[in-house]
Amino acid sequence: MFFMMDRALKRWEIAILFAVLVSVCAGFWLDSEQKALSEQVIRFHVIANSDSSEDQALKLQVRDAVLEATETFYPQNATLEEAKTALAQHLQQLSQVGQQVVEEQGYDYTVTATLGECWFPTKEYDGFAFPAGTYTALNIEIGAAEGQNWWCVAFPPLCMGAASETLETAAEAGFFSQNQIALITEENQGYVLKFKSMELLGQLKELF
């Protein structure tokens, strides 16, 4: 009887170890995919003054105005580096665009725009998702910047119009490979769960 229990226990141990090994391997694969994606996009991060309904609505108005302005700064057929340079050179103008919206709505919040490295959790958008990780990001902070965040992608501009059409255009322009398109859209079933697993793996790395 004890022999049978010991044998069963070993089978469970093997099954658990195998599952952990598969998860780790998948995590490292996704980690490399995330790093490749991070070298091809500029994320967009808007932080509201507070979580009040008024400040959250204002955040979305600032978002729309700044997103529209960013596209006017990109050179035609811009590369990622050209887009970064363009944004870095126009941060003051982007702050002013957001500031104008804030003042038109009757608020006195200060709006700041910065470009830098930012950690993002796994985020789902309309028809696609990006894995957790560190990305270059255009950050817009409104007032005290203590409200809920809004994330998307500033370059290539995936947050204006239909996401599926924009992703297809980005693929045609060479921003993403077909494998990457499959990774971040629902072509890759279970992608959000896989991204969450990778996010957990990243947290475990921090602990050890």
C-alpha positions in Angstrom: 0.0 0.0 0.0 2.8 2.4 1.0 4.6 1.4 -2.2 1.5 2.3 -4.3 1.1 5.7 -2.5 4.8 6.5 -3.1 4.5 5.5 -6.7 1.4 7.7 -7.2 3.1 10.6 -5.4 6.1 10.4 -7.8 3.7 10.5 -10.7 2.1 13.6 -9.4 5.6 15.1 -8.8 6.6 14.4 -12.3 3.4 15.9 -13.7 3.8 19.0 -11.6 7.5 19.4 -12.6 6.6 18.9 -16.3 3.9 21.6 -16.0 6.3 24.0 -14.3 8.9 23.3 -17.0 6.4 23.9 -19.8 5.3 27.2 -18.2 8.8 28.4 -17.7 9.8 27.6 -21.3 6.6 29.3 -22.5 7.4 32.3 -20.3 10.9 32.7 -21.6 9.6 32.5 -25.2 7.0 35.1 -24.5 9.6 37.2 -22.7 11.7 37.2 -25.9 8.6 38.0 -28.0 7.8 40.9 -25.6 11.3 42.3 -25.9 11.0 42.2 -29.7 7.7 44.0 -29.6 9.0 46.6 -27.2 11.7 47.5 -29.8 9.0 48.2 -32.4 6.4 50.3 -30.6 5.9 53.4 -28.5 3.2 53.0 -25.9 0.9 55.8 -24.8 0.1 56.4 -21.2 -2.3 59.0 -19.8 -2.9 59.5 -16.1 -5.9 61.3 -14.9 -5.9 63.9 -12.0 -8.2 61.7 -9.9 -10.7 58.9 -10.2 -13.7 61.3 -10.2 -16.0 60.9 -13.2 -15.2 64.4 -14.3 -11.5 63.9 -14.2 -11.8 60.5 -16.0 -13.9 62.1 -18.8 -11.3 64.9 -19.0 -8.5 62.3 -19.3 -10.2 60.8 -22.4 -10.6 64.3 -24.0 -6.9 65.0 -23.4 -6.0 61.5 -24.8 -7.9 62.2 -28.1 -6.3 65.6 -28.6 -2.8 64.4 -27.9 -3.1 61.3 -30.0 -4.3 63.3 -33.0 -1.4 65.8 -32.5 1.2 63.0 -32.4 0.4 61.9 -35.9 1.1 65.4 -37.3 4.6 65.3 -35.9 5.7 61.9 -37.4 7.6 62.2 -40.7 6.0 60.4 -43.6 6.7 56.6 -43.4 8.5 57.2 -40.2 10.6 54.6 -38.5 10.5 53.9 -34.8 13.6 56.0 -34.2 12.2 58.9 -36.2 8.9 58.7 -34.3 10.8 58.8 -31.0 12.8 61.8 -32.1 9.7 63.6 -33.3 7.9 63.0 -30.0 10.9 64.0 -28.0 11.2 67.3 -30.0 7.5 68.1 -29.5 6.9 67.3 -25.9 6.2 70.9 -25.0 3.7 71.2 -27.8 2.0 68.0 -26.7 1.8 69.4 -23.2 0.2 72.5 -24.6 -2.3 70.5 -26.6 -3.4 68.7 -23.4 -3.3 72.0 -21.4 -5.6 73.7 -23.9 -8.2 70.9 -23.5 -8.0 71.1 -19.8 -8.5 74.9 -19.8 -11.3 74.8 -22.3 -13.1 72.4 -19.9 -12.7 74.9 -17.1 -9.9 73.2 -15.1 -6.6 74.6 -13.9 -4.6 71.3 -13.9 -1.1 71.3 -15.3 -0.4 68.8 -18.1 3.0 67.4 -18.6 4.4 65.2 -21.4 7.5 63.0 -21.1 9.1 60.2 -23.1 10.8 57.4 -21.3 10.8 53.8 -20.2 7.7 52.6 -18.5 6.5 49.2 -17.2 3.1 48.1 -18.4 0.9 45.3 -17.1 -0.8 43.0 -19.7 -3.3 45.2 -21.4 -6.3 44.3 -23.6 -7.5 46.8 -26.2 -10.2 46.6 -28.9 -9.2 43.4 -30.8 -5.6 43.0 -29.6 -3.5 42.8 -26.4 0.1 43.5 -25.5 2.1 41.5 -23.0 3.4 43.0 -19.8 6.9 44.4 -19.9 9.0 47.6 -20.2 8.3 49.8 -23.2 9.3 53.2 -24.4 6.2 55.3 -23.7 4.8 58.8 -24.2 3.5 59.7 -20.8 0.8 62.4 -20.2 0.1 63.4 -16.6 -2.8 65.6 -15.7 -2.8 67.6 -12.5 -1.9 65.4 -9.5 -1.9 62.3 -11.7 -3.5 60.2 -9.0 -6.3 58.7 -11.1 -6.7 55.6 -13.2 -4.4 55.2 -16.1 -5.2 54.8 -19.8 -2.9 52.8 -22.0 -2.5 52.2 -25.7 0.0 52.5 -28.5 1.2 55.8 -29.9 3.4 54.4 -32.6 2.5 52.8 -34.9 -0.8 54.6 -34.2 -3.1 51.6 -33.2 -5.5 53.6 -31.1 -7.2 55.7 -33.8 -9.8 54.0 -35.9 -10.4 50.2 -36.2 -7.7 48.2 -34.6 -7.9 45.3 -37.0 -7.4 47.7 -40.0 -4.6 49.6 -38.3 -2.8 46.3 -37.4 -3.1 45.1 -41.0 -1.7 48.4 -42.2 1.2 48.2 -39.7 2.0 44.7 -40.9 2.0 45.8 -44.5 4.4 48.6 -43.6 6.7 46.1 -42.0 6.2 47.2 -38.4 5.0 43.7 -37.3 5.6 40.2 -38.6 2.7 37.9 -39.2 3.7 35.9 -36.2 3.7 39.1 -34.0 0.2 40.0 -35.4 -1.0 36.5 -34.4 0.6 36.9 -31.0 -1.2 40.1 -30.1 -4.5 39.4 -31.7 -7.1 36.7 -31.1 -5.5 34.6 -33.9 -3.4 33.3 -31.1 -6.2 31.8 -28.8 -5.5 32.2 -25.1 -3.0 35.0 -25.7 -4.2 37.0 -22.7 -3.8 34.0 -20.4 -0.3 33.4 -21.8 0.6 37.0 -21.2 -0.7 36.8 -17.7 1.6 33.8 -17.1 4.5 35.8 -18.4 3.6 38.6 -16.1 3.6 36.2 -13.2 7.0 34.8 -14.3 8.4 38.4 -14.3 7.2 38.9 -10.8 8.8 35.6 -9.7 12.1 36.8 -11.2 11.9 39.9 -9.1 11.5 37.8 -6.0 14.5 35.6 -6.7 
